[in-house]
Amino acid sequence: MSDVPFGFSNRDDDDDRKRGDEHGGAGANNPFEFAMGGSGAAFDPSQLGQMLTSLGQMFSNMGQPGSPQDGPVNYDIAKRLARQQLGASVPPVSAGSQSAVNDAAHLAELWLDAATTFPAGATRTVAWTANDWIEETLPTWKRLCDPVAEQVSGMWTTTMPQEAREFAGPMLGMLGQMGGLAFGSQLGQALGQLAGEVLTSTDIGLPLGPDGTAALLPAAITEFSKGLERPESEILVYLAAREAAHQRLFAHVPWLRQQVLGAVEDYARGIRMDFSAIEEAAQGIDPMMLADPSKLEELLSQGTFEPQATPEQKAALERLETMLALIEGWVQVVVAEAVGDRLPGAGALAETLRRRRATGGPAEQTFATLVGLELRPRKLREAAELWRRLTTDAGMQARDAIWAHPDLLPSSTDLDNPAGFIDGVIGGGTGEFDDPLAQLAETEERERQEREGRSGEPEKGSDGTEK
């Protein structure tokens, strides 16, 4: 997967993307990939009228108070285009479907009680339509997309000379709103596609929905069940168990949500562009080139205007991939233990969902287009194996206690060589791992003593007394 923030693409894109460009794919004919469809799909002429209407509304509202665009992305446009892509009518969830979801969730929670020390994390379980998913997850998408849009949009004005900024004046605001419309249009198209395919609120490994809300999408689950040769009721219970396990983890590991979403934000803040290359390209532009779009496209497709990967981005990406693998691996092990032999097709369902993630399904592709990250837990098998062996060798209590603090979690290196980490947990040379909370307390006490030693006097609390 190679689509990155809002139509840009990295220079080290994969071979599949390059071959697509050579054969006249969307990236070759549309270097900005102003993506109708979210993942490089060809432009749909039927959307042109809607786009022009939206553009006219943007210009008419420009500068007026109460404009729907308050940030770098026009989310009003995004929501409308997402709903439009789903069709004029999305059937509401029937009472029977809501009842089936409630029953499946209740059964799944009972089974999970014996498979993890974390109690139930969801305060309510709901059945969503695709439109509900768009509405309920949009606040989280704002948090994920805004940093990327701000970085890309701000690069041009922050590097512009002061004289040029003063000369541009109101045009900068207009360009900002046009960028917001472009970002919102791409986001809307992508979310519309994704909303018709996701199965639960945690389908891509991120906590997209509201806190404490477990959600399943019955219509998508019905479509997913076709051809799997298992009863839909069995598949519903299995997916409910996965959703409930995610909710337990995110609810009772309070730092986890911030760690995962923060890694995405760190990636966005690391976006940089090579403006020296842009300046060099600009000096060589022939004004006559503007009359020949193919020449201009050739220049743009050379990668001059693309964000450059930075060490900060690569570090954030590695942290995120490892964290996603640990979350997904833990859920896989806990759900397998919970359902046991109760669901005969559980093993096949687990493998189907693993392949769905590992091969870069619609969810991963959409996120790569929107934020520039591949949400592919590349070491999922290794993470699941580590949690499985940890459960067998150290027990459920010790396994779940690892989530007490981010510093206690396995690293990417540990996933490649889990034996040393597991030996540490069961007391094989690092007995402090027997009680992760005690280890954390000892670390904090040691750091406090070091601070006192450097300052030469005891550390004082907020009330002025010595600690």
Secondary structure as GFF3:
##gff-version 3
##sequence-region A 1 467
A	DSSP	three_ten_helix	5	7	.	.	.	ID=ss1
A	DSSP	alpha_helix	15	22	.	.	.	ID=ss2
A	DSSP	alpha_helix	26	29	.	.	.	ID=ss3
A	DSSP	three_ten_helix	45	47	.	.	.	ID=ss4
A	DSSP	alpha_helix	48	61	.	.	.	ID=ss5
A	DSSP	alpha_helix	75	86	.	.	.	ID=ss6
A	DSSP	alpha_helix	95	112	.	.	.	ID=ss7
A	DSSP	beta_strand	124	127	.	.	.	ID=ss8
A	DSSP	alpha_helix	130	158	.	.	.	ID=ss9
A	DSSP	alpha_helix	162	168	.	.	.	ID=ss10
A	DSSP	alpha_helix	170	195	.	.	.	ID=ss11
A	DSSP	beta_strand	213	216	.	.	.	ID=ss12
A	DSSP	alpha_helix	218	225	.	.	.	ID=ss13
A	DSSP	alpha_helix	232	252	.	.	.	ID=ss14
A	DSSP	alpha_helix	256	269	.	.	.	ID=ss15
A	DSSP	beta_strand	272	273	.	.	.	ID=ss16
A	DSSP	alpha_helix	275	283	.	.	.	ID=ss17
A	DSSP	three_ten_helix	287	291	.	.	.	ID=ss18
A	DSSP	alpha_helix	293	300	.	.	.	ID=ss19
A	DSSP	beta_strand	307	308	.	.	.	ID=ss20
A	DSSP	alpha_helix	311	339	.	.	.	ID=ss21
A	DSSP	alpha_helix	346	358	.	.	.	ID=ss22
A	DSSP	alpha_helix	362	371	.	.	.	ID=ss23
A	DSSP	alpha_helix	380	394	.	.	.	ID=ss24
A	DSSP	alpha_helix	396	401	.	.	.	ID=ss25
A	DSSP	three_ten_helix	402	404	.	.	.	ID=ss26
A	DSSP	three_ten_helix	406	408	.	.	.	ID=ss27
A	DSSP	alpha_helix	412	416	.	.	.	ID=ss28
A	DSSP	alpha_helix	418	425	.	.	.	ID=ss29
A	DSSP	three_ten_helix	431	434	.	.	.	ID=ss30
A	DSSP	alpha_helix	436	455	.	.	.	ID=ss31
###
